Amino acid sequence: DFLKSFVFSNLEIPVLGDVNVDRLFVPPNCGREAATGDNVRYHYNATFVDGKTFDSSYQKGGAKVALLGEGRLIAGIDKGLQGMCVNEQRRITIPPHLAYGSTGAGEVIPPDATLIFDLHLVDLWNKADLVVAKTISTPKDCKRSVMRTDFVRYHFNGTLLDGTAFDSSYARKQTQDSLVGEGWLVKGLDEGLLGMCVGEIRTLSSHHLKDMERREYPPQATLVYNILLVDIHNPKDNITVENQVIPESCQRKSVVGDYVRYHYNGTFLNGVTFDTSYRRNSTYNTYIGMGYVIAGMDQGLIGVCIGERRRVIIPPHLAYGEQGAGDVIPPSAVVVFDVNIIDFHNPKDEVEIQVTHKPEICNDTTEANDVVHYHYNCTLVDGTKLFSSHDFDNMQETTLGWDKVIDGLDRALRNMCVGEKRVATVPPHLGHGEKGTEGVPSSAVLVFDLELVSFEKGVPPGYLFVWLGEAPTKLFKVLDVNKDEKVSQEEFGEFIKLQVAEDKGRIKPGMSMELVVTDMFQNQDRNKDGVITADELKLKVEEDKEKEAHDEL
């Protein structure tokens, strides 16, 4: 009965021929059992019935490798290994005739000795085995899978078949990178990577994978690689543009040489974010098509509309290349930019004006030196409100051509009729420039919604009075009403008032007639004796010409 079956450690022991087997531990998942023709790698402790050890693979420092069913092992061990699973532990009792028989083995094994082996199977393979690929998880959205000549980046954990770890890319904090199907990898790994999607996890196992990398693992070991595909591209790839959201109104698309302001999220193919402009609350601003940014982004920003959103997928040879970028971008990484175009302009742009309302009667329009009164709303191109005259008690006032407002607004307010409304788009070089100002982002295109309420015709800077036609040829005689060869302030004042009344001249807006007359008279009364003589009288335009000539000299 003892030779047929007995219970040990609560497990029933089957009989293999005359070998008694005690299955001390059986793993819950046994995908394969050892059989004739298989190669096995196992550890053992060998003792006699009295418990005395005569041999041990543990003491020798390495597991034993053997081929089953070929007569290369003593018959009892060959039978005892049959049907074992990897990680299974057995105790087998071998009678003498299935061990070393009546002759024994030198001084180690006496004749007719019964032997006990504690076995631990750590590996199992067959020379006919192929690489076994098992998909653990696959992403739902797989737009592209690995093909021959693709370049892949992947993470892996490498273990032996019994779960013993021997290498890990995670531990090195660096992906394994390689071309597929070009002889860079052993055949088994090449085939195992084909068809994988970014984010997919596969397990590859085979005895043939041993040459994949020169790692520290036992000879003739079956290796198991748990692989996570991180990245994929082909050296022939160009950029890919997708997920475009184009505004209904797109009057202009960006071209080479334009200056673009945009927000972006930068990620890798696996969705991990490496940078974002939103976190800095500031757009990224650059000229496009001129090499100021990576080549792929230069391409990806051509042909965009203001307000457009798009995803630009850039292969490494058009991004940061084989070197990557510091600790942020790994070598040979595909990068993905989700961009939102805020605005763009060209350094050659002028103010763009769209008249939205013009009165039927328009007898006069604004020009340089006029004092204008107007309402405005100022926004960014995307409609973000910046400033509005309606936020103040009074409408805005400025003198055109006197550098009191930004150049673009000054130009937009010219040639307007009272009551006219217009929308003016002002590029930054005619606005607040690359530095911006309080409340205005750098290099921002501004949009002004304008309404001209009123205006007064003006005079050039430095003038108090201008002729609307030609000045009298003999001005002193006209001024000297009583012909006493001198002009009093009263005579001077009456003359200026008459010119204005008859629309022959105009005084500076915002000043009273009395103050204009007083200032002009004092300017002409050069010796301050209270009268103007013919020698003292000189038109300002003549003074300016003399000063200009003097400056030239």
VEXMILO-17114 format. One record per residue (C-alpha): x negated, y, z negated; residue number from 1; chain. Coordinates in Angstrom, 3 decimals, decimal comma. Last residue first. Layout:
          u          v          w     k   c
          X          Y          Z   NUM   A
...
This chain:
          u          v          w     k   c
    -23,458    125,645     40,381   553   A
    -20,607    123,120     40,564   552   A
    -19,323    124,236     37,175   551   A
    -19,380    127,867     38,349   550   A
    -17,419    126,969     41,461   549   A
    -14,844    125,169     39,356   548   A
    -14,634    128,111     36,984   547   A
    -14,121    130,512     39,889   546   A
    -11,396    128,312     41,331   545   A
     -9,684    128,060     37,950   544   A
     -9,787    131,830     37,526   543   A
     -8,224    132,265     40,951   542   A
     -5,413    129,874     40,017   541   A
     -5,011    131,813     36,797   540   A
     -4,285    135,029     38,686   539   A
     -6,536    137,974     37,795   538   A
     -5,666    141,362     36,378   537   A
     -8,539    142,926     34,424   536   A
     -9,965    145,076     37,185   535   A
     -6,513    146,348     38,136   534   A
     -5,906    147,405     34,545   533   A
     -3,799    145,698     31,923   532   A
     -2,640    147,596     28,839   531   A
     -2,766    147,159     25,044   530   A
     -6,471    147,870     24,578   529   A
     -7,405    144,219     24,087   528   A
    -10,396    144,310     26,446   527   A
     -9,106    141,298     28,386   526   A
     -5,515    142,291     28,594   525   A
     -4,767    139,466     31,049   524   A
     -4,624    136,680     28,420   523   A
     -2,697    138,933     26,061   522   A
     -0,117    139,563     28,778   521   A
      0,300    135,841     29,457   520   A
      0,732    134,995     25,768   519   A
      3,259    137,783     25,170   518   A
      5,220    137,020     28,341   517   A
      5,414    133,298     27,537   516   A
      6,451    134,007     23,935   515   A
      9,205    136,390     25,063   514   A
     10,475    133,996     27,725   513   A
     10,843    131,237     25,174   512   A
      8,776    128,026     25,526   511   A
     10,139    124,474     25,962   510   A
      9,551    124,353     29,693   509   A
      6,639    126,446     31,003   508   A
      7,844    129,370     33,085   507   A
      9,090    129,233     36,671   506   A
      8,763    131,623     39,606   505   A
     10,576    132,992     42,644   504   A
     13,944    131,741     41,481   503   A
     15,340    135,351     41,433   502   A
     15,871    135,252     37,661   501   A
     12,423    133,752     37,143   500   A
     10,724    136,471     39,186   499   A
     12,775    139,180     37,444   498   A
     11,787    137,937     33,983   497   A
      8,108    138,031     34,989   496   A
      8,413    141,648     36,228   495   A
     10,274    142,866     33,164   494   A
      7,615    141,335     30,920   493   A
      4,677    142,985     32,735   492   A
      6,345    146,404     32,668   491   A
      7,042    146,036     28,938   490   A
      3,539    144,722     28,269   489   A
      2,160    147,854     29,892   488   A
      0,493    147,939     33,285   487   A
     -2,153    150,532     34,174   486   A
     -2,906    152,650     37,206   485   A
     -0,201    155,204     36,284   484   A
      2,059    154,171     39,161   483   A
      5,235    154,038     37,087   482   A
      6,063    150,456     38,292   481   A
      2,527    149,119     38,000   480   A
      3,479    145,415     38,378   479   A
      4,074    145,674     42,135   478   A
      0,838    147,627     42,541   477   A
     -1,061    145,007     40,566   476   A
      0,365    142,135     42,672   475   A
     -0,739    143,386     46,066   474   A
     -0,348    140,133     48,022   473   A
      2,757    139,125     46,094   472   A
      2,507    135,427     44,996   471   A
      3,547    132,807     47,541   470   A
      6,412    130,503     46,665   469   A
      7,634    128,843     43,514   468   A
      5,097    130,869     41,549   467   A
      3,908    129,310     38,321   466   A
      4,082    130,481     34,692   465   A
      2,562    129,266     31,417   464   A
     -0,217    127,148     32,954   463   A
     -2,781    125,006     31,076   462   A
     -1,343    121,715     32,358   461   A
      0,681    122,219     35,541   460   A
      4,179    123,689     35,279   459   A
      7,486    121,991     34,693   458   A
     10,919    121,463     36,143   457   A
     13,257    120,458     33,369   456   A
     14,775    117,018     33,082   455   A
     17,994    115,311     32,052   454   A
     19,458    111,931     31,035   453   A
     17,263    109,598     33,113   452   A
     18,171    105,987     32,308   451   A
     15,473    103,296     32,121   450   A
     15,365     99,516     31,482   449   A
     11,641     98,930     31,070   448   A
     10,037     95,503     31,561   447   A
      6,506     94,902     30,281   446   A
      3,879     92,439     31,515   445   A
      1,692     91,476     28,558   444   A
     -2,106     91,411     28,715   443   A
     -2,372     91,357     24,913   442   A
      0,908     91,148     23,049   441   A
      2,877     94,356     22,299   440   A
      4,138     95,002     18,756   439   A
      1,112     97,043     17,778   438   A
     -0,976     97,391     20,909   437   A
     -2,161     95,227     23,770   436   A
     -5,852     94,404     24,023   435   A
     -5,863     93,325     27,669   434   A
     -3,978     96,380     28,845   433   A
     -1,194     98,396     27,209   432   A
      0,643     99,238     30,412   431   A
     -0,725    100,027     33,871   430   A
     -3,349     97,279     33,605   429   A
     -0,654     95,224     31,834   428   A
      1,717     95,095     34,819   427   A
      4,869     97,260     34,524   426   A
      8,250     96,020     35,713   425   A
     10,663     98,945     36,054   424   A
     14,443     98,626     35,908   423   A
     16,378    101,671     37,110   422   A
     19,189    103,975     36,136   421   A
     19,894    107,391     37,664   420   A
     21,966    109,893     35,699   419   A
     19,685    112,808     36,558   418   A
     17,796    111,796     39,669   417   A
     14,488    109,980     39,570   416   A
     11,453    110,586     41,778   415   A
      9,102    109,886     38,850   414   A
     10,045    107,998     35,708   413   A
      8,515    104,703     36,906   412   A
      5,145    106,346     37,479   411   A
      4,964    107,636     33,910   410   A
      6,130    104,247     32,639   409   A
      3,306    102,488     34,468   408   A
      0,709    105,009     33,359   407   A
      1,462    104,592     29,662   406   A
      3,012    107,664     28,056   405   A
      1,678    111,161     27,170   404   A
     -0,953    111,172     29,875   403   A
      0,158    114,599     31,183   402   A
      1,440    113,426     34,557   401   A
      5,075    113,590     33,588   400   A
      5,893    115,515     30,442   399   A
      7,662    113,328     27,923   398   A
     10,897    113,155     25,988   397   A
     12,694    110,155     24,472   396   A
     16,300    110,304     23,315   395   A
     16,992    111,342     19,759   394   A
     18,163    109,543     16,629   393   A
     15,979    106,482     17,201   392   A
     16,787    102,805     17,754   391   A
     18,495    103,724     21,024   390   A
     15,051    104,636     22,353   389   A
     14,316    100,899     22,389   388   A
     11,245     98,819     21,607   387   A
     10,011     95,206     21,843   386   A
     12,923     92,949     22,783   385   A
     11,997     89,476     24,069   384   A
     13,682     89,118     27,451   383   A
     11,272     86,579     28,970   382   A
      9,547     89,348     30,915   381   A
      8,794     91,206     27,700   380   A
     11,176     93,940     26,676   379   A
     11,455     97,740     26,596   378   A
     14,841     99,475     26,444   377   A
     14,884    103,079     27,589   376   A
     16,668    106,409     27,300   375   A
     15,437    109,550     29,021   374   A
     14,552    113,221     28,738   373   A
     12,018    114,459     31,268   372   A
      9,679    117,464     31,204   371   A
      8,370    117,910     34,726   370   A
      4,618    118,232     35,220   369   A
      4,526    115,601     38,002   368   A
      7,840    114,930     39,700   367   A
     11,485    114,354     38,864   366   A
     14,213    114,540     41,467   365   A
     16,546    117,256     42,709   364   A
     19,903    117,581     44,417   363   A
     21,179    114,074     43,730   362   A
     24,895    113,682     44,316   361   A
     26,144    110,105     44,698   360   A
     24,432    109,110     41,444   359   A
     22,012    106,175     41,570   358   A
     22,447    102,917     39,647   357   A
     20,415     99,696     39,427   356   A
     17,244    100,960     41,118   355   A
     14,599     98,228     41,003   354   A
     11,034     99,382     40,528   353   A
      7,880     97,255     40,555   352   A
      4,881     99,115     39,172   351   A
      1,811     98,166     41,171   350   A
      0,051     94,804     41,248   349   A
     -3,614     94,607     42,312   348   A
     -4,723     93,010     39,025   347   A
     -2,158     90,278     39,711   346   A
      0,550     89,383     37,257   345   A
      1,822     86,491     35,190   344   A
      4,487     85,856     32,586   343   A
      5,566     83,500     29,799   342   A
      4,902     80,218     31,638   341   A
      5,672     77,325     29,295   340   A
      3,145     74,492     29,527   339   A
      3,167     70,845     28,478   338   A
     -0,472     69,868     28,922   337   A
     -1,570     66,223     29,116   336   A
     -5,189     65,114     28,871   335   A
     -6,768     61,939     30,274   334   A
     -9,874     61,137     28,250   333   A
    -13,236     60,126     29,730   332   A
    -15,157     61,017     26,550   331   A
    -12,986     61,926     23,557   330   A
    -11,508     65,450     23,287   329   A
    -11,533     67,085     19,844   328   A
    -14,819     66,048     18,216   327   A
    -16,864     67,939     20,763   326   A
    -15,321     68,174     24,205   325   A
    -15,398     65,035     26,357   324   A
    -18,738     63,899     27,780   323   A
    -17,402     61,715     30,581   322   A
    -15,293     64,519     31,969   321   A
    -13,501     67,349     30,169   320   A
    -10,689     67,889     32,663   319   A
    -10,711     67,276     36,424   318   A
    -12,912     64,166     36,144   317   A
    -10,938     63,298     32,997   316   A
     -7,575     62,917     34,755   315   A
     -5,087     65,774     34,210   314   A
     -1,378     65,360     33,537   313   A
      0,438     68,710     33,877   312   A
      3,906     68,938     32,353   311   A
      6,064     71,851     33,464   310   A
      8,112     74,738     32,122   309   A
      8,979     77,740     34,265   308   A
      9,836     81,111     32,735   307   A
      7,799     83,053     35,293   306   A
      7,422     80,753     38,270   305   A
      4,496     78,411     38,907   304   A
      2,732     77,939     42,246   303   A
     -0,790     77,487     40,892   302   A
     -0,924     76,685     37,164   301   A
     -1,640     72,980     37,646   300   A
     -4,576     73,548     39,966   299   A
     -6,537     75,707     37,524   298   A
     -5,372     73,333     34,798   297   A
     -7,018     70,434     36,617   296   A
    -10,233     72,364     37,218   295   A
    -10,743     73,241     33,554   294   A
    -10,272     76,962     32,844   293   A
    -12,041     80,131     34,034   292   A
    -12,885     78,539     37,371   291   A
    -11,227     81,102     39,646   290   A
     -7,965     79,413     40,584   289   A
     -6,188     81,024     37,674   288   A
     -7,056     84,057     35,583   287   A
     -6,430     83,391     31,910   286   A
     -4,253     83,997     28,868   285   A
     -3,349     81,410     26,249   284   A
     -0,338     82,618     24,312   283   A
     -0,467     83,392     20,604   282   A
      1,452     82,025     17,636   281   A
     -1,674     80,066     16,668   280   A
      0,393     76,905     16,090   279   A
      2,284     77,640     19,307   278   A
     -0,979     77,546     21,289   277   A
     -1,284     73,815     20,701   276   A
     -4,216     71,417     20,419   275   A
     -5,085     67,721     20,061   274   A
     -1,594     66,247     19,924   273   A
     -1,288     62,431     20,023   272   A
      1,257     61,387     22,649   271   A
     -0,485     58,214     23,816   270   A
     -1,441     59,925     27,068   269   A
     -3,356     62,575     25,117   268   A
     -1,779     65,827     24,013   267   A
     -2,076     69,583     24,588   266   A
      0,980     71,712     23,823   265   A
      1,047     74,941     25,772   264   A
      2,099     78,586     25,810   263   A
      1,411     80,708     28,853   262   A
      0,034     84,045     30,008   261   A
     -1,194     84,017     33,600   260   A
     -3,522     86,375     35,470   259   A
     -3,232     85,907     39,213   258   A
     -6,365     85,377     41,300   257   A
     -5,127     82,263     43,087   256   A
     -1,352     82,379     43,410   255   A
      1,614     82,379     41,028   254   A
      5,126     82,162     42,395   253   A
      7,480     85,107     42,924   252   A
     11,177     85,812     42,991   251   A
     12,125     82,793     40,913   250   A
     15,735     83,071     39,785   249   A
     17,271     79,749     38,852   248   A
     14,440     79,045     36,411   247   A
     12,326     75,947     37,119   246   A
     12,181     73,106     34,594   245   A
      9,484     70,680     35,760   244   A
      9,171     67,382     33,934   243   A
      6,276     66,378     36,200   242   A
      3,004     67,556     37,701   241   A
      0,270     64,961     38,237   240   A
     -3,351     65,980     38,685   239   A
     -5,456     64,049     41,171   238   A
     -6,430     60,426     40,697   237   A
     -9,251     58,826     42,723   236   A
    -11,262     57,898     39,612   235   A
     -8,176     56,050     38,385   234   A
     -6,618     56,704     35,020   233   A
     -5,598     54,873     31,878   232   A
     -5,609     55,702     28,179   231   A
     -4,938     54,221     24,759   230   A
     -4,315     50,536     25,426   229   A
     -4,153     48,721     22,078   228   A
     -5,986     45,375     22,086   227   A
     -6,034     42,560     19,518   226   A
     -9,008     40,502     20,642   225   A
     -9,362     36,882     19,584   224   A
    -12,625     35,018     20,091   223   A
    -13,116     31,282     20,274   222   A
    -16,575     30,544     18,950   221   A
    -19,328     28,632     20,736   220   A
    -22,022     30,459     18,758   219   A
    -20,885     32,224     15,603   218   A
    -20,152     35,957     15,739   217   A
    -22,201     39,145     15,619   216   A
    -21,352     40,975     18,784   215   A
    -22,800     41,011     22,272   214   A
    -19,680     41,997     24,159   213   A
    -17,406     40,163     26,569   212   A
    -19,635     37,090     26,662   211   A
    -17,584     35,182     24,084   210   A
    -14,394     35,805     26,031   209   A
    -14,556     32,312     27,546   208   A
    -13,565     30,637     24,259   207   A
    -10,281     32,398     24,691   206   A
     -7,862     34,799     23,026   205   A
     -6,284     38,022     24,186   204   A
     -3,687     39,743     22,015   203   A
     -1,769     42,601     23,546   202   A
     -0,518     45,979     22,345   201   A
      1,038     48,462     24,770   200   A
      0,681     52,185     24,058   199   A
     -0,474     52,983     27,582   198   A
      0,837     50,197     29,773   197   A
     -0,905     46,875     30,483   196   A
     -0,539     45,224     33,885   195   A
     -4,134     44,051     34,105   194   A
     -5,938     44,097     30,746   193   A
     -5,984     40,305     30,338   192   A
     -7,357     39,761     33,824   191   A
    -10,364     41,987     33,235   190   A
    -10,794     40,451     29,791   189   A
    -10,960     36,945     31,176   188   A
    -13,235     37,876     34,028   187   A
    -15,934     39,353     31,867   186   A
    -16,097     43,124     31,926   185   A
    -17,984     45,650     34,046   184   A
    -17,489     43,480     37,111   183   A
    -15,361     45,988     38,997   182   A
    -11,938     44,641     38,146   181   A
    -11,252     47,153     35,373   180   A
    -13,541     50,097     34,703   179   A
    -14,482     50,492     31,070   178   A
    -14,101     52,381     27,798   177   A
    -13,969     50,921     24,271   176   A
    -12,491     53,572     22,000   175   A
    -14,421     55,310     19,252   174   A
    -13,850     55,549     15,518   173   A
    -16,560     52,908     14,978   172   A
    -14,312     51,052     12,523   171   A
    -11,414     51,463     14,923   170   A
    -13,505     49,870     17,673   169   A
    -13,538     46,712     15,572   168   A
    -15,925     43,769     15,261   167   A
    -16,408     40,386     13,571   166   A
    -13,167     39,835     11,674   165   A
    -12,403     36,311     10,390   164   A
     -8,844     35,437     11,374   163   A
     -9,324     31,694     11,860   162   A
     -9,539     32,132     15,630   161   A
    -12,358     34,597     15,214   160   A
    -11,539     38,248     15,086   159   A
    -12,019     41,368     17,206   158   A
     -9,879     44,433     16,545   157   A
     -9,429     46,615     19,582   156   A
     -8,970     50,162     20,798   155   A
     -8,626     50,950     24,482   154   A
     -9,811     53,353     27,139   153   A
     -9,189     52,309     30,716   152   A
    -10,587     53,162     34,158   151   A
     -8,569     51,767     37,045   150   A
    -10,386     49,912     39,843   149   A
     -7,933     46,983     39,566   148   A
     -4,555     47,942     38,185   147   A
     -3,407     48,926     34,703   146   A
      0,211     49,981     34,334   145   A
      2,053     53,210     35,067   144   A
      5,386     54,756     34,209   143   A
      6,027     52,661     31,116   142   A
      8,859     54,144     29,063   141   A
     10,019     51,595     26,505   140   A
      6,528     51,014     25,121   139   A
      5,404     47,353     24,995   138   A
      4,704     45,317     21,867   137   A
      2,897     42,073     21,010   136   A
      2,128     40,870     24,510   135   A
      0,243     37,571     24,463   134   A
     -2,666     36,848     26,750   133   A
     -4,338     33,429     26,635   132   A
     -7,582     33,302     28,587   131   A
     -7,714     29,940     30,302   130   A
     -8,489     26,616     28,668   129   A
    -10,022     23,827     30,764   128   A
    -13,136     23,726     28,578   127   A
    -10,876     23,064     25,624   126   A
    -10,689     25,011     22,418   125   A
    -10,327     24,795     18,652   124   A
    -11,812     26,851     15,840   123   A
    -11,891     27,043     12,053   122   A
    -10,868     23,518     11,019   121   A
    -11,577     23,001      7,318   120   A
    -12,487     19,422      6,368   119   A
    -13,122     17,857      2,953   118   A
    -14,842     14,570      3,842   117   A
    -14,851     11,443      1,639   116   A
    -17,088      8,497      2,514   115   A
    -16,791      4,802      1,664   114   A
    -20,269      3,264      1,657   113   A
    -20,894     -0,229      3,073   112   A
    -24,667      0,295      3,188   111   A
    -26,097      3,365      1,424   110   A
    -25,883      6,793      3,059   109   A
    -28,756      9,192      2,368   108   A
    -31,825      6,934      2,331   107   A
    -31,434      5,943      5,940   106   A
    -27,885      5,875      7,197   105   A
    -25,808      2,880      6,102   104   A
    -26,452     -0,577      7,585   103   A
    -23,206     -2,230      6,561   102   A
    -21,091      0,407      8,268   101   A
    -22,036      4,059      8,821   100   A
    -18,486      5,439      9,004    99   A
    -15,465      3,735     10,546    98   A
    -16,580      0,290      9,225    97   A
    -17,451      1,912      5,895    96   A
    -13,934      3,227      5,120    95   A
    -13,308      6,935      5,674    94   A
    -11,287      9,028      3,206    93   A
    -10,110     12,302      4,711    92   A
     -9,400     15,500      2,816    91   A
     -7,752     18,085      5,012    90   A
     -7,606     21,867      5,393    89   A
     -5,747     23,557      8,235    88   A
     -7,148     26,905      9,351    87   A
     -6,799     25,956     13,040    86   A
     -4,408     23,053     13,294    85   A
     -5,456     19,410     12,927    84   A
     -3,893     16,659     15,053    83   A
     -7,113     14,614     15,440    82   A
     -9,819     15,743     13,033    81   A
     -9,535     12,619     10,877    80   A
     -9,837     10,320     13,884    79   A
    -13,113     11,871     15,003    78   A
    -14,265     11,932     11,374    77   A
    -13,581      8,209     11,016    76   A
    -15,189      7,268     14,315    75   A
    -18,526      8,839     13,572    74   A
    -18,879     11,758     15,937    73   A
    -20,208     11,933     19,524    72   A
    -18,002      9,111     20,714    71   A
    -16,211     11,230     23,336    70   A
    -12,821     11,477     21,645    69   A
    -13,319     14,928     20,154    68   A
    -16,154     17,254     21,137    67   A
    -18,054     18,765     18,211    66   A
    -19,222     22,022     16,644    65   A
    -20,275     22,102     12,976    64   A
    -19,789     25,285     10,946    63   A
    -22,771     27,270      9,801    62   A
    -24,962     28,023      6,807    61   A
    -26,361     24,569      6,126    60   A
    -24,999     24,661      2,585    59   A
    -21,542     25,409      3,951    58   A
    -21,902     22,577      6,448    57   A
    -22,215     20,159      3,521    56   A
    -23,914     16,762      3,002    55   A
    -24,520     14,166      0,284    54   A
    -22,222     15,393     -2,438    53   A
    -21,599     13,052     -5,396    52   A
    -17,921     12,774     -6,170    51   A
    -17,963      9,083     -7,222    50   A
    -16,210      8,166     -3,974    49   A
    -19,106      9,605     -2,035    48   A
    -19,105     13,183     -0,877    47   A
    -19,106     15,237      2,343    46   A
    -18,115     18,935      2,364    45   A
    -16,987     20,173      5,746    44   A
    -16,628     23,196      8,012    43   A
    -15,145     22,955     11,453    42   A
    -15,597     23,935     15,076    41   A
    -13,647     21,856     17,527    40   A
    -13,886     21,093     21,218    39   A
    -10,920     19,353     22,703    38   A
    -11,114     16,250     24,920    37   A
     -9,064     14,138     22,520    36   A
     -6,652     16,298     20,554    35   A
     -6,643     19,166     18,070    34   A
     -3,217     20,641     17,407    33   A
     -1,885     23,918     18,846    32   A
      0,321     26,824     17,891    31   A
      0,400     26,000     14,225    30   A
      2,215     28,674     12,295    29   A
      2,824     27,965      8,610    28   A
     -0,797     26,932      8,070    27   A
     -1,207     23,394      6,635    26   A
     -3,178     23,024      3,433    25   A
     -4,312     19,918      1,535    24   A
     -3,339     17,463      4,250    23   A
     -4,639     14,192      2,727    22   A
     -5,662     11,757      5,413    21   A
     -6,640      8,115      4,929    20   A
     -8,647      6,689      7,799    19   A
     -7,951      2,999      8,591    18   A
     -6,057      3,787     11,751    17   A
     -4,774      7,274     11,099    16   A
     -2,641      6,835      7,979    15   A
     -0,270      9,581      6,959    14   A
     -0,721     11,363      3,629    13   A
      2,396     12,851      2,065    12   A
      1,792     16,152      0,386    11   A
      2,465     16,883     -3,312    10   A
     -1,235     17,255     -4,002     9   A
     -1,627     13,569     -3,184     8   A
      1,103     11,086     -2,310     7   A
      0,188      7,647     -0,874     6   A
      0,501      5,801      2,415     5   A
     -0,762      2,754      4,270     4   A
     -4,173      2,127      2,742     3   A
     -2,870      2,393     -0,816     2   A
      0,000      0,000      0,000     1   A
